[in-house]
Amino acid sequence: MNMPKALIIYQSKTGNTEAMAEAVEAGVKKEGLEVIRKRIEDASLDDLLEPEAIIIGTPTYFGATTAEVKKFIDESIKHFGKLEGKVGAAFASSGDLGGGNETAILDILRAFLVHGMIIQGYTSGGHYGPVSVGAPSGERKKVCIEFGAKVARLVKRLHGR
Ligand SMILES: Cc1cc2nc3c(=O)[nH]c(=O)nc-3n(C[C@H](O)[C@H](O)[C@H](O)COP(=O)(O)O)c2cc1C
């Protein structure tokens, strides 16, 4: 039986969210899941169908996701009903502490809930998902890795691994 797959989609103009995405990927892989990591420009809506987990990362723009991430979410209506039961998680970078990285994450998690997905929370390091102000420090990368592994363990539990 193949290992479950996780899809990581993110936007990053100046590299901060991308560095987080790489660390989340490392954490997911630590638990043995297959990972497909794509910049949002390269992702297609059909990429959402196969993976057992979907993780989206966004820079914070005006306290929310970027327009591109929101557009992708809106267009995911194409697969409404087909994402139910998949695991969802999100992470965000921002320019400021209190600059809205948590609200940006919640934009994504709300959409996942509307899709009937299962959300992984976090007792430390960012309750809604990993956050970073600017480029992730070593400590922030560790949080991303731990969170990625946590998401992967949930997927494995759900799939009897
Ligand atoms: C159009 C725009 C809007 C932004 N709005 C916010 C904001 O509301 N709050 C904040 O903390 N940072 C804001 N930022 C800063 C980015 O969230 C931050 O630089 C982020 O780390 C960029 O991620 P990236 O390097 O992956 O592109 C904004 C940046 C841009 C370009």
The ligand as a MOL file (V3000), in Angstrom:
LIG
                    3D

  0  0  0     0  0            999 V3000
M  V30 BEGIN CTAB
M  V30 COUNTS 31 33 0 0 0
M  V30 BEGIN ATOM
M  V30 1 C 0.8120 44.0260 -0.5400 0
M  V30 2 C 1.4240 43.6360 0.7800 0
M  V30 3 C 0.6500 43.6860 1.9170 0
M  V30 4 C 1.1850 43.3160 3.1390 0
M  V30 5 N 0.3910 43.3740 4.2520 0
M  V30 6 C 0.9030 43.0010 5.4430 0
M  V30 7 C 0.0910 43.0390 6.6200 0
M  V30 8 O -1.0890 43.3860 6.5990 0
M  V30 9 N 0.6490 42.6640 7.7980 0
M  V30 10 C 1.9530 42.2740 7.8940 0
M  V30 11 O 2.4130 41.9470 8.9930 0
M  V30 12 N 2.7460 42.2070 6.7990 0
M  V30 13 C 2.2510 42.5540 5.5770 0
M  V30 14 N 3.0380 42.4680 4.4570 0
M  V30 15 C 4.3910 41.8920 4.5660 0
M  V30 16 C 4.4530 40.4210 4.1290 0
M  V30 17 O 3.4070 39.6440 4.7110 0
M  V30 18 C 5.7840 39.8060 4.5690 0
M  V30 19 O 6.8530 40.5410 4.0250 0
M  V30 20 C 5.9050 38.3490 4.1840 0
M  V30 21 O 6.9010 37.7270 4.9530 0
M  V30 22 C 6.1960 38.1630 2.7030 0
M  V30 23 O 6.2510 36.7940 2.4290 0
M  V30 24 P 7.1050 36.2090 1.1830 0
M  V30 25 O 8.5610 36.5280 1.4640 0
M  V30 26 O 6.8530 34.7440 1.2220 0
M  V30 27 O 6.6090 36.8610 -0.0580 0
M  V30 28 C 2.5260 42.8700 3.2270 0
M  V30 29 C 3.3030 42.8240 2.0530 0
M  V30 30 C 2.7690 43.2060 0.8530 0
M  V30 31 C 3.6400 43.1360 -0.3860 0
M  V30 END ATOM
M  V30 BEGIN BOND
M  V30 1 1 1 2
M  V30 2 1 2 3
M  V30 3 2 2 30
M  V30 4 2 3 4
M  V30 5 1 4 5
M  V30 6 1 4 28
M  V30 7 2 5 6
M  V30 8 1 6 7
M  V30 9 1 6 13
M  V30 10 2 7 8
M  V30 11 1 7 9
M  V30 12 1 9 10
M  V30 13 2 10 11
M  V30 14 1 10 12
M  V30 15 2 12 13
M  V30 16 1 13 14
M  V30 17 1 14 15
M  V30 18 1 14 28
M  V30 19 1 15 16
M  V30 20 1 16 17
M  V30 21 1 16 18
M  V30 22 1 18 19
M  V30 23 1 18 20
M  V30 24 1 20 21
M  V30 25 1 20 22
M  V30 26 1 22 23
M  V30 27 1 23 24
M  V30 28 2 24 25
M  V30 29 1 24 26
M  V30 30 1 24 27
M  V30 31 2 28 29
M  V30 32 1 29 30
M  V30 33 1 30 31
M  V30 END BOND
M  V30 END CTAB
M  END
